[in-house]
Amino acid sequence: MMDVPGAGSGREAAWKTMPPEELENQYSPSRWVVRQGPQEALRTYAQTGLQATTRARATRRCQLHVPYGDGDGEKMDIYFPDEQSEALPFFLFFHGGYWQSGSKDESAFMASVLTAKGVAVAIVAYDIAPKGNLDQMVGQVARSVVFVQKRYPCNQEDAQRNSPQRQLEAARAQPADPACPVLVIVGQHDSAEFHRQSREFYQALCRGGWTASLEELHDVDHFEIVENLTQEEDALTQIILKTIFRKF
């Protein structure tokens, strides 16, 4: 757990003064990968996700293309542990892709590892651009969380309290249960802007009364954070499992 510094200064946020080309550079994670070139990093990420998804669909009990809303793109895949339980812990994953690419059909990186440990995994699809816009995407994410909460009421009692940073800062009340843990993760090789946003989101969580932790994963880039979730011994996999199964 990191300490939260005092109230922010009145200085203008650095990103507001960046020229367009530097903003694009800061918010393009593939440009910050040190192990390989940008295009190769994207190909590796997609191939790893596709292989993990194919394996999970073939070996794990799952429900595919489950509608959580009325839209054609509002589907999710749910992967279950072998053992039945009325109160499964759930892990929801929303793929990245700069709002323009990516798919649930190649994003079940962590499904095999987490289901083997007794965690159900939901991989959520949404309408990417240009079909979808940010307002639609946010609404779809919210609907998917509510869907899981209603369909599996023993697991998602905390779902309503999970919201992006702006809604956090606008909230007037403390969370009903501050023990609900939130993990904020950033890779060592992420851009300075990704580090800043992660730090400020973590600080907003702490100010709002949440139980939160900020973790910088050593020697990984933006894509390896997710790619490595295919491995049980991965540092983030272990953090997730410890967070889910920790005793309060």
SULKAKA-V34412 format. One record per pair of residues at least 6 apart in sequence whose C-alpha atoms are under 6 Angstrom apart, sorted by sequence separation. I is the first residue (numbers start at 1). J is the second residue. If there is no record, write none. Layout:
i=I j=J
i=I j=J
//
This chain:
i=68 j=74
i=31 j=38
i=67 j=74
i=68 j=75
i=149 j=156
i=30 j=38
i=67 j=75
i=229 j=237
i=66 j=75
i=65 j=75
i=66 j=76
i=111 j=121
i=65 j=76
i=65 j=77
i=64 j=77
i=63 j=77
i=63 j=78
i=62 j=78
i=62 j=79
i=61 j=79
i=62 j=80
i=61 j=80
i=104 j=123
i=104 j=124
i=104 j=125
i=100 j=128
i=90 j=119
i=92 j=121
i=99 j=128
i=100 j=129
i=183 j=212
i=187 j=216
i=188 j=217
i=89 j=119
i=90 j=120
i=91 j=121
i=92 j=122
i=93 j=123
i=94 j=124
i=99 j=129
i=181 j=211
i=182 j=212
i=183 j=213
i=184 j=214
i=185 j=215
i=186 j=216
i=187 j=217
i=188 j=218
i=90 j=121
i=181 j=212
i=188 j=219
i=189 j=220
i=190 j=221
i=178 j=210
i=179 j=211
i=188 j=220
i=189 j=221
i=190 j=222
i=178 j=211
i=187 j=220
i=81 j=115
i=187 j=221
i=80 j=115
i=174 j=209
i=187 j=222
i=165 j=201
i=81 j=118
i=80 j=120
i=79 j=120
i=79 j=121
i=78 j=121
i=78 j=122
i=77 j=122
i=77 j=123
i=76 j=123
i=76 j=124
i=76 j=125
i=75 j=125
i=74 j=126
i=53 j=106
i=73 j=126
i=73 j=127
i=53 j=108
i=50 j=106
i=56 j=112
i=49 j=106
i=52 j=109
i=49 j=107
i=49 j=109
i=89 j=155
i=87 j=154
i=87 j=155
i=68 j=144
i=68 j=147
i=110 j=229
i=113 j=232
i=109 j=229
i=110 j=230
i=109 j=230
i=26 j=191
i=26 j=193
i=33 j=221
i=4 j=203
i=1 j=213
//
